[in-house]
Amino acid sequence: MMERVEALRSASEALGRNPADLQARSTGREAAHKLSGSLGVFGLPQGTELAAELERILKPGTPLNSQMAAAISRLIEELQAVIESK
């Protein structure tokens, strides 16, 4: 699971440098989608909610600005904390 969190973090960093990076957005959304499904199976519903929110933000067409970038970073940190608490 942590490798998917790292994929999210890398995507977030790439989007911070270039908000139009469609590959980073796609990679991040895919990692969030996989985490959303698997965290529920492992009894981490809060992690599922955080990952689903990341997936929603990273959907194509959702505008990314500095506030959204900050939200992505915060959600990734919260997600990591939930996973590490298990």
URCORSUL-V410995 format. One record per pair of residues at least 12 apart in sequence whose ideal C-beta (glycine too) atoms are under 10 Angstrom apart, sorted by sequence separation. I is the first residue (numbers start at 1). J is the second residue. If there is no record, write none. Layout:
I:J
I:J
This chain:
11:23
12:24
15:27
35:47
36:48
39:51
40:52
57:69
11:24
14:27
15:28
35:48
36:49
38:51
39:52
10:24
11:25
14:28
36:50
37:51
57:71
58:72
11:26
35:50
36:51
37:52
57:72
11:27
12:28
35:51
36:52
7:24
10:27
11:28
34:51
35:52
36:53
54:71
10:28
11:29
32:50
33:51
36:54
53:71
54:72
57:75
8:27
9:28
11:30
32:51
33:52
35:54
36:55
53:72
7:27
8:28
11:31
31:51
32:52
35:55
36:56
7:28
8:29
10:31
11:32
32:53
33:54
34:55
54:75
8:30
9:31
32:54
33:55
53:75
54:76
7:30
8:31
31:54
32:55
4:28
7:31
8:32
31:55
32:56
50:74
51:75
54:78
6:31
7:32
29:54
30:55
32:57
33:58
50:75
51:76
53:78
54:79
4:30
5:31
28:54
29:55
32:58
49:75
50:76
53:79
4:31
5:32
7:34
8:35
28:55
29:56
31:58
32:59
50:77
3:31
4:32
7:35
29:57
30:58
50:78
51:79
4:33
28:57
29:58
49:78
50:79
1:31
4:34
5:35
28:58
29:59
49:79
50:80
4:35
27:58
29:60
47:78
48:79
50:81
51:82
25:57
26:58
46:78
47:79
50:82
51:83
1:34
25:58
29:62
46:79
47:80
49:82
50:83
1:35
4:38
24:58
25:59
26:60
47:81
48:82
4:39
25:60
44:79
46:81
47:82
46:82
47:83
1:38
25:62
45:82
1:39
22:60
44:82
47:85
25:64
44:83
46:85
47:86
32:72
39:79
1:42
42:83
44:85
5:47
12:54
44:86
1:44
8:51
11:54
15:58
21:64
32:75
36:79
39:82
43:86
19:63
20:64
28:72
32:76
35:79
39:83
42:86
19:64
31:76
1:47
5:51
8:54
12:58
18:64
19:65
4:51
8:55
11:58
19:66
32:79
39:86
16:64
28:76
35:83
15:64
19:68
1:51
8:58
16:66
19:69
12:64
15:68
16:69
15:69
16:70
13:69
16:72
12:69
15:72
16:73
13:72
12:72
13:73
11:72
12:73
9:72
12:75
8:72
9:73
12:76
8:73
11:76
8:75
9:76
8:76
9:77
6:76
9:79
5:76
8:79
9:80
5:77
8:80
5:79
6:80
4:79
5:80
1:79
2:80
5:83
1:80
4:83
5:84
2:83
1:83
2:84
1:84
1:86
